[in-house]
C-alpha cells in the first residue's frame, strides 16, 4: 500500500535559464511519495515495465535462506502493489548486480520473463533462461533458452518486449564467439511466438561492449528500436542504435558521437522509450575522456536521427540512467549522482526543445555495486521509481512521482 508520509512535498521547479510559466509542458511542481513494495529483505535487481494493459509491473530477485533465488513480480494499481507472485526459483542461478532480469507483459495475459543460469564451472559461464505465461503470471511454462550454441560463455543483459498477437522480441549479449582467441561479444535477437516457441534467432551486431545493459522499445506498428554500447577496433564504445522494420534489421549507427575510448567495459548501458513516433534516450559517457556525464536526447523519426544531447547530471555522475516517456515531447530521467559523501537518485523532466526541470533527489542509496540500477516507468498518471537500498539488507525501495 502507499505510505501516508511524503519525503518531499510539492517542490517548485524552475526551468534551466527560463521562467517555468513560459514552458507549460514542464511541471511546475513534483510531489514525491514513498511506496511500500511487496519485496522483503534480501530483495535486489529490480526492473520496471509498463505492460500492454497500461499497468506498471515490478520484477526482482529474492535471495532465500537456503541460498537459492526466486524471481518475483508484482503489478501496481490504484491500491498499490498486488501480492508478489513467483516466476521461477533455482540454486544454480547466476545473480549479478548489473545484469538484472527482464519482464514483458503482452496481450490477453501473455507474459515473458528472463533470468540467468550457470552453464559451467567458470565464473562467467551462464545462459539466458526464459519462461512464458498465458494466464497473467498465475502459471509459467518450463524454462528455455533463446540461444542454442551450448558454449560455456557469457549470455545476458536481456531486453524483452511484447509484440502484437501475443508474441515477444528478445535481445541479449551473446559470448559464443569468445571461445576463440580475442573473440568478441555479440548482440543477438530472437522472436518468441504466442505458444512460447523460439523463432528467428539472429546475429544483429558482431562486436559489442561486453557487459553493458541493452534497451529496446517498440512503435504501434510493431517496428522496434534498440540501443546498446557498441565496440570498435580502436576501443571507442559509444551508444549505437539499431532498428527493426519490415522484417529486417538495419545496420547500427551511433546515437551520438561521444568518442569515448575505454579499454574495458564501463557496465553502464543506455535506456530507450517511445511515444508515438518519438524516441527518448538516456545514457552515460565520459566524452573523449572528459568528466562523467549523463545525456538525454530525442528522435522525432523513430530513431533514424537524434537531436543534440542534453546533459542532465550536475557533475560527479555515476550514471546507471533510466528514462520513461511522458508524452511525445517530454521524458523523465533518473540517474545516480554523488553529493559529498552521499549517493542519491536524481530525476529531471526533459523536453525535446532542450529545456529541463531542475534536478531533484528522489531517494538515497550507495555507490557500491550492490545498489544496482534505479528503474523508472510511467503508468499514464504517475511516474514510479524503484531502487535497491543495500543498507536495508538489501531491500527494494520505491517512490511515486506526481507531476503537476
C-alpha positions as CSV (number, residue, x, y, z in Angstrom):
1,X,0.0,0.0,0.0
2,X,1.0,3.6,-0.3
3,X,2.8,5.2,2.6
4,X,0.9,8.2,4.2
5,X,4.2,10.1,4.6
6,X,5.8,12.3,1.9
7,X,9.5,12.5,1.8
8,X,9.3,15.5,-0.5
9,X,6.4,17.9,-0.6
10,X,5.4,19.9,-3.7
11,X,8.9,21.0,-4.7
12,X,8.6,24.1,-7.0
13,X,10.7,23.6,-10.2
14,X,12.4,26.3,-12.2
15,X,13.5,26.0,-15.8
16,X,17.1,26.0,-16.6
17,X,17.6,29.6,-17.8
18,X,13.9,30.3,-18.3
19,X,10.8,31.0,-16.3
20,X,8.6,28.0,-15.6
21,X,5.4,29.8,-16.7
22,X,6.8,30.2,-20.2
23,X,7.0,26.5,-20.8
24,X,3.7,24.8,-19.9
25,X,4.9,21.4,-20.9
26,X,7.3,21.3,-17.9
27,X,5.8,20.5,-14.5
28,X,5.6,23.4,-12.0
29,X,5.8,21.0,-9.1
30,X,6.6,17.4,-8.2
31,X,5.3,15.5,-5.3
32,X,7.4,12.5,-4.3
33,X,5.6,9.9,-2.3
34,X,7.3,6.8,-0.8
35,X,5.8,3.5,-1.7
36,X,5.9,0.3,0.2
37,X,6.9,-2.6,-2.0
38,X,6.0,-6.3,-1.8
39,X,9.7,-7.2,-1.8
40,X,11.3,-8.3,1.5
41,X,14.8,-8.2,3.0
42,X,17.2,-9.8,0.6
43,X,15.5,-8.3,-2.5
44,X,17.6,-6.8,-5.3
45,X,18.0,-6.4,-9.0
46,X,14.6,-4.6,-9.6
47,X,13.2,-3.8,-13.0
48,X,10.1,-2.0,-14.1
49,X,8.0,-2.3,-17.3
50,X,4.7,-0.9,-18.5
51,X,2.6,-3.7,-19.8
52,X,0.3,-3.6,-22.8
53,X,-2.6,-3.4,-20.3
54,X,-1.3,0.0,-19.2
55,X,-0.2,-1.2,-15.7
56,X,3.4,-0.9,-14.4
57,X,5.0,-4.2,-13.4
58,X,7.9,-4.7,-11.0
59,X,10.2,-7.7,-11.1
60,X,13.1,-8.6,-8.7
61,X,15.2,-11.4,-7.4
62,X,14.8,-12.5,-3.8
63,X,17.6,-14.4,-2.0
64,X,16.2,-17.2,0.1
65,X,17.6,-18.5,3.4
66,X,18.8,-21.7,1.7
67,X,20.9,-19.6,-0.7
68,X,18.6,-20.3,-3.6
69,X,17.0,-17.4,-5.5
70,X,13.4,-16.7,-6.6
71,X,12.3,-14.3,-9.4
72,X,9.1,-12.5,-8.3
73,X,6.8,-9.9,-10.0
74,X,4.0,-7.6,-8.9
75,X,1.6,-5.2,-10.6
76,X,1.0,-1.6,-9.4
77,X,-2.6,-0.2,-9.5
78,X,-4.6,2.4,-7.6
79,X,-4.5,0.3,-4.4
80,X,-0.7,-0.2,-4.6
81,X,1.3,-3.3,-5.4
82,X,-0.6,-6.6,-5.7
83,X,0.9,-9.5,-3.6
84,X,4.1,-10.8,-5.1
85,X,3.9,-13.8,-7.4
86,X,6.8,-16.2,-8.2
87,X,8.1,-16.9,-11.7
88,X,10.9,-19.4,-11.0
89,X,13.4,-20.5,-8.4
90,X,16.8,-22.1,-8.5
91,X,20.1,-22.9,-6.8
92,X,22.2,-22.7,-9.9
93,X,21.4,-19.1,-11.0
94,X,24.0,-16.5,-12.0
95,X,23.0,-13.4,-10.0
96,X,24.8,-10.3,-10.8
97,X,24.3,-6.7,-9.6
98,X,24.2,-5.2,-13.2
99,X,22.6,-8.0,-15.2
100,X,19.0,-7.9,-13.8
101,X,16.1,-10.0,-15.1
102,X,13.6,-8.7,-17.7
103,X,9.9,-8.9,-17.9
104,X,7.5,-8.2,-20.7
105,X,3.7,-8.1,-20.4
106,X,1.7,-8.6,-23.6
107,X,-1.9,-9.1,-24.7
108,X,-4.6,-11.4,-23.1
109,X,-2.5,-12.3,-20.1
110,X,0.7,-13.2,-22.0
111,X,4.0,-12.6,-20.2
112,X,7.6,-13.4,-20.7
113,X,10.4,-13.3,-18.1
114,X,14.2,-13.9,-18.1
115,X,16.9,-14.8,-15.6
116,X,20.4,-16.3,-15.8
117,X,21.5,-19.8,-15.1
118,X,25.1,-21.2,-14.7
119,X,26.2,-23.4,-17.5
120,X,29.7,-24.3,-16.4
121,X,32.4,-24.0,-13.7
122,X,33.9,-20.7,-15.0
123,X,32.6,-17.6,-13.2
124,X,31.2,-16.1,-16.3
125,X,29.7,-19.3,-17.9
126,X,25.9,-18.8,-17.9
127,X,22.9,-18.9,-20.1
128,X,19.8,-16.8,-20.6
129,X,16.6,-18.6,-19.5
130,X,13.1,-17.6,-20.5
131,X,9.7,-18.6,-19.2
132,X,6.3,-17.9,-20.8
133,X,2.9,-17.4,-19.1
134,X,-0.5,-17.3,-20.8
135,X,-2.6,-16.6,-17.8
136,X,-1.2,-13.3,-16.3
137,X,1.6,-15.0,-14.4
138,X,-0.5,-17.5,-12.4
139,X,1.4,-20.3,-14.0
140,X,4.6,-20.4,-16.0
141,X,5.9,-22.8,-18.7
142,X,9.1,-24.7,-18.5
143,X,12.3,-22.6,-18.9
144,X,14.0,-22.5,-22.3
145,X,17.0,-20.6,-23.7
146,X,16.8,-18.2,-26.7
147,X,20.3,-19.4,-27.8
148,X,21.3,-22.9,-28.8
149,X,25.1,-22.5,-29.1
150,X,25.9,-24.7,-26.0
151,X,29.1,-22.7,-25.3
152,X,30.0,-22.2,-21.6
153,X,30.4,-18.4,-22.1
154,X,28.6,-15.2,-21.1
155,X,25.0,-14.7,-22.2
156,X,22.9,-11.9,-20.6
157,X,21.9,-8.3,-20.4
158,X,18.5,-9.2,-21.8
159,X,15.8,-6.8,-23.1
160,X,12.3,-8.2,-23.7
161,X,9.4,-6.6,-25.4
162,X,5.7,-7.5,-26.1
163,X,4.7,-7.5,-29.7
164,X,1.2,-7.7,-31.4
165,X,-0.6,-11.1,-31.5
166,X,0.9,-12.2,-28.1
167,X,4.4,-12.5,-29.5
168,X,7.6,-11.2,-27.9
169,X,11.0,-9.9,-29.0
170,X,14.2,-10.6,-27.1
171,X,17.8,-9.3,-27.5
172,X,20.8,-10.2,-25.4
173,X,24.6,-10.1,-25.3
174,X,26.0,-13.4,-26.5
175,X,29.5,-14.6,-25.9
176,X,29.6,-17.7,-28.1
177,X,32.5,-16.2,-30.2
178,X,34.6,-15.6,-27.0
179,X,35.7,-19.3,-27.1
180,X,38.1,-18.1,-29.8
181,X,41.2,-16.1,-29.1
182,X,40.2,-12.5,-28.9
183,X,36.6,-13.5,-29.9
184,X,34.1,-10.6,-29.4
185,X,30.9,-10.3,-27.5
186,X,28.0,-10.2,-29.9
187,X,24.4,-8.9,-29.9
188,X,21.7,-11.3,-30.9
189,X,17.9,-11.2,-31.3
190,X,15.0,-13.7,-31.4
191,X,11.2,-13.8,-31.6
192,X,9.0,-15.8,-29.2
193,X,5.6,-16.7,-30.7
194,X,2.3,-16.9,-28.9
195,X,2.9,-20.6,-28.0
196,X,6.2,-19.7,-26.3
197,X,8.2,-21.2,-29.1
198,X,11.6,-19.6,-30.3
199,X,11.7,-18.2,-33.8
200,X,14.2,-16.2,-35.9
201,X,17.3,-16.2,-33.7
202,X,19.7,-13.8,-35.5
203,X,23.0,-12.0,-35.1
204,X,22.4,-8.3,-35.3
205,X,25.9,-6.9,-34.3
206,X,29.1,-9.0,-34.4
207,X,31.1,-6.9,-31.9
208,X,29.7,-5.0,-28.9
209,X,30.8,-4.0,-25.4
210,X,31.0,-6.9,-23.1
211,X,28.7,-6.1,-20.1
212,X,26.5,-3.0,-20.6
213,X,22.8,-3.2,-20.4
214,X,20.7,-3.3,-23.6
215,X,17.4,-1.4,-24.2
216,X,14.6,-2.0,-26.7
217,X,11.3,-0.1,-27.4
218,X,8.5,-0.5,-29.9
219,X,6.2,1.5,-32.0
220,X,2.5,0.9,-32.6
221,X,3.0,-0.8,-35.9
222,X,5.4,-3.4,-34.3
223,X,8.6,-1.9,-35.5
224,X,11.5,-1.8,-33.0
225,X,14.4,0.4,-31.9
226,X,17.3,-0.9,-29.9
227,X,20.2,0.8,-28.0
228,X,23.4,-0.7,-26.6
229,X,27.0,0.1,-26.1
230,X,28.9,-0.7,-29.3
231,X,32.7,-1.6,-29.5
232,X,35.0,-0.6,-32.3
233,X,38.5,-1.9,-33.0
234,X,40.0,1.3,-31.6
235,X,38.1,0.7,-28.4
236,X,35.6,3.6,-28.9
237,X,32.5,2.4,-27.0
238,X,29.7,4.8,-27.9
239,X,26.0,4.0,-27.8
240,X,24.6,2.5,-31.0
241,X,21.1,2.4,-32.4
242,X,19.5,-0.5,-34.4
243,X,16.0,-0.5,-35.9
244,X,13.8,-3.4,-37.0
245,X,11.1,-2.7,-39.6
246,X,9.5,-4.6,-42.5
247,X,11.1,-7.9,-41.4
248,X,14.7,-6.9,-41.2
249,X,17.3,-5.2,-39.0
250,X,19.1,-2.0,-40.1
251,X,22.9,-1.6,-39.7
252,X,24.0,0.0,-36.4
253,X,24.6,3.8,-36.3
254,X,25.8,6.0,-33.4
255,X,23.2,7.6,-31.3
256,X,25.7,10.4,-30.7
257,X,29.5,10.6,-31.4
258,X,30.8,10.8,-27.8
259,X,34.1,9.2,-28.9
260,X,34.6,7.6,-25.5
261,X,37.7,5.3,-25.8
262,X,37.9,2.9,-22.9
263,X,39.8,-0.4,-22.8
264,X,37.2,-2.3,-20.7
265,X,33.5,-2.3,-20.1
266,X,32.0,0.6,-18.0
267,X,29.0,-1.5,-17.1
268,X,26.7,1.4,-17.9
269,X,24.2,0.9,-20.6
270,X,21.6,3.1,-22.3
271,X,17.8,3.4,-21.9
272,X,15.1,3.9,-24.5
273,X,11.4,4.6,-24.5
274,X,8.9,5.6,-27.2
275,X,5.7,7.6,-27.5
276,X,4.0,7.6,-30.9
277,X,6.9,8.2,-33.3
278,X,9.1,9.9,-30.7
279,X,12.1,8.1,-29.1
280,X,13.7,9.3,-25.9
281,X,17.2,8.0,-24.9
282,X,19.4,8.4,-21.8
283,X,23.0,7.2,-21.4
284,X,26.2,7.6,-19.5
285,X,29.5,8.6,-21.1
286,X,32.9,10.1,-20.5
287,X,33.0,12.1,-23.6
288,X,36.6,11.9,-25.1
289,X,38.0,11.1,-21.7
290,X,36.3,14.2,-20.1
291,X,34.2,14.2,-16.9
292,X,31.5,11.6,-16.5
293,X,28.2,12.7,-17.9
294,X,24.6,11.6,-18.3
295,X,22.9,12.7,-21.5
296,X,19.3,12.6,-22.8
297,X,18.2,13.1,-26.4
298,X,15.1,12.8,-28.6
299,X,14.3,11.4,-32.0
300,X,11.1,12.5,-33.9
301,X,11.5,10.0,-36.7
302,X,11.5,6.6,-35.0
303,X,15.2,6.6,-34.1
304,X,16.6,7.4,-37.5
305,X,18.2,10.6,-36.2
306,X,18.5,12.1,-32.7
307,X,18.7,15.7,-31.8
308,X,21.5,17.3,-29.8
309,X,22.1,15.7,-26.5
310,X,21.3,17.5,-23.2
311,X,23.5,17.0,-20.2
312,X,21.2,16.2,-17.3
313,X,23.7,15.5,-14.4
314,X,25.4,18.1,-12.2
315,X,28.9,16.6,-12.2
316,X,30.2,13.5,-10.3
317,X,27.6,11.3,-12.0
318,X,27.8,7.6,-11.6
319,X,25.3,7.1,-14.5
320,X,23.1,4.0,-14.3
321,X,20.4,6.1,-16.1
322,X,16.9,5.1,-17.0
323,X,14.2,7.0,-18.9
324,X,10.5,6.9,-19.5
325,X,8.4,9.0,-21.9
326,X,5.6,11.1,-20.5
327,X,4.2,12.1,-23.9
328,X,5.6,12.9,-27.4
329,X,7.7,15.8,-26.1
330,X,8.7,15.0,-22.6
331,X,10.6,12.3,-20.7
332,X,11.6,11.7,-17.1
333,X,15.2,10.6,-16.5
334,X,16.8,9.1,-13.3
335,X,20.4,8.5,-12.6
336,X,22.9,8.1,-9.7
337,X,24.9,11.1,-8.5
338,X,27.5,11.6,-5.8
339,X,26.8,14.5,-3.5
340,X,29.5,14.9,-0.9
341,X,29.7,11.6,0.9
342,X,26.2,10.5,-0.2
343,X,24.9,8.8,-3.3
344,X,21.5,9.8,-4.4
345,X,19.0,9.0,-7.1
346,X,18.1,12.2,-9.0
347,X,15.4,12.9,-11.6
348,X,14.7,15.5,-14.2
349,X,11.9,16.1,-16.7
350,X,13.4,16.9,-20.1
351,X,11.8,18.2,-23.3
352,X,12.5,17.8,-27.0
353,X,13.1,21.6,-27.1
354,X,16.1,21.3,-24.8
355,X,14.5,22.6,-21.6
356,X,14.5,20.7,-18.4
357,X,13.4,20.9,-14.8
358,X,15.9,21.4,-12.0
359,X,17.4,18.2,-10.7
360,X,15.5,16.6,-7.7
361,X,16.6,13.9,-5.3
362,X,14.0,11.1,-5.0
363,X,16.0,8.7,-2.8
364,X,19.3,7.7,-1.3
365,X,21.4,4.6,-2.0
366,X,25.0,3.6,-2.3
367,X,27.8,3.9,-4.9
368,X,28.6,0.3,-4.4
369,X,27.7,-2.4,-6.9
370,X,25.1,-3.8,-4.5
371,X,22.9,-0.7,-5.1
372,X,22.4,-1.8,-8.7
373,X,20.4,0.3,-11.1
374,X,17.4,2.5,-10.4
375,X,14.5,1.9,-12.7
376,X,11.6,4.1,-13.8
377,X,8.2,3.7,-15.6
378,X,5.1,5.8,-16.3
379,X,1.6,4.3,-15.8
380,X,-0.1,7.2,-17.6
381,X,-0.7,9.2,-14.4
382,X,2.3,8.7,-12.1
383,X,6.0,8.1,-12.5
384,X,7.2,5.2,-10.4
385,X,10.9,4.8,-9.4
386,X,12.4,1.7,-7.7
387,X,15.9,1.1,-6.5
388,X,17.9,-1.2,-4.2
389,X,18.9,0.0,-0.7
390,X,22.0,-2.0,0.4
391,X,21.9,-0.6,3.9
392,X,18.5,-2.2,4.5
393,X,19.5,-5.8,3.9
394,X,19.4,-5.2,0.9
395,X,15.8,-4.3,0.2
396,X,13.9,-2.6,-2.6
397,X,12.6,1.0,-2.2
398,X,10.1,2.8,-4.4
399,X,8.6,6.2,-4.9
400,X,5.7,7.6,-6.8
401,X,6.2,11.0,-8.5
402,X,3.2,13.2,-9.1
403,X,3.9,15.8,-11.7
404,X,1.7,18.9,-11.8
